[in-house]
Amino acid sequence: MPGWAVILLMFALVVIALGAVRLLGRSGERAETASARVVSKRSDTQKRSRVYQTPATVYFASFRLEDGREVELALEGADFAALKEGAEGTLTWRGKEFLRFRDED
């Protein structure tokens, strides 16, 4: 087997292993749903790495749950844009992962 094929095979195995570890890590967490209010929104621009010089924007929203707790979750840009501060609705999340927010309007 040529050297480049061995390297390609090793790379593929590492990618598969990392994906499996990430998937298994989430399997223990259950999605939670609660009434919540959007408290604040913010974005942060980060440099990705030395290879990718273009900055990446990460979006966050803070929610106050019905029991008084606050959670801050990272969101995709489209979800971030759809949220309005002060909106009340039903929040669904898993760990630190935002799943959805349904407005009560």
N, C-alpha and C positions, 0 to 999 in steps of 0.2 A: 504494500500500500504506500503510495507516495506521501511525503512529509506533509504537504498541504492538506491532504485528505485526513490525516491523523489530527492535525490542528483543528480542522473544521468539525470533525467528529467530537473532539474534546469540548469545543465551544458549544456545540449543540447540546451535549450532555449537561454542561454547567447551566445553560439557559433553562433546560427542562427541570433540573434539580431546584433551581431558585424559584421557578414558578410553582413547583409542588410544595416547597416549604412555605411560600406565601399563602397558597390556598389552604394548606393544613393549619396554618396559624390562625386563619379567620374562622375555621370550622367550629372552634370552641366558643366563639362569641355569638350570642343571639341578637337579632335585631330588636331594638326597643322602640316603642311608640309612646308618645306623650303629648298632651296639650302644651304648647309653647308659644312664646312671643319672641320675635326677632329683636334683640337688644342693640346689636351693632354689626357693622360690616367693615372689613378692611382688606387691603391687598398688600402684598409684599413682592418686590421685584428682586430676584436672586440671579446671580451669575450661575449658569448651569455647570460648567466645568472649563478646563483649559481647552478642551477640544471644541466644544460648542460655545462660541463667544457670544451668541445672542442671549439676552436675559430672558428668564422665565418669570411669569407673573403667577403668584399663588394667591388664591382667594380664600378668605375666612369669614365666617359669620358666628356670632355669639347668640345663643338662645337661652332664655330663662324658662325653665320647666315649671309645670304646675306645682311641684313640691318645693320650689324656691332655688333649686340647684341651677347653676349656669354651666353650659357646655359650649366649647368653641370647636367648630368642625371645619375642615378644609372642603372647598366646593370646586366644581368645574365652573368655568366662566359663565355659561348659559344659566346655571342654577343661581349663581351670584347675582346676575343681572335681573333675574326674575324676583328676587327677594326685596321686600321693602321694609326698612326699619320701622318697628312698631306694629308690624303685621302679626296677627294672631292666627294660629291654626294648629295642625297636627304635624309633629316632627317625627320622622323615622330615621334612626341611625344605628350603626353597629360599631362599637368601640369609638374610634375617632373618625369613622367614615360616615359622611352624610349620604343618606339614601334618598330622602324626599321631604318636602314640606308642602302641605296642602293648606291653602288659605281658607279661612272660615267665611269669607265674603260670599 
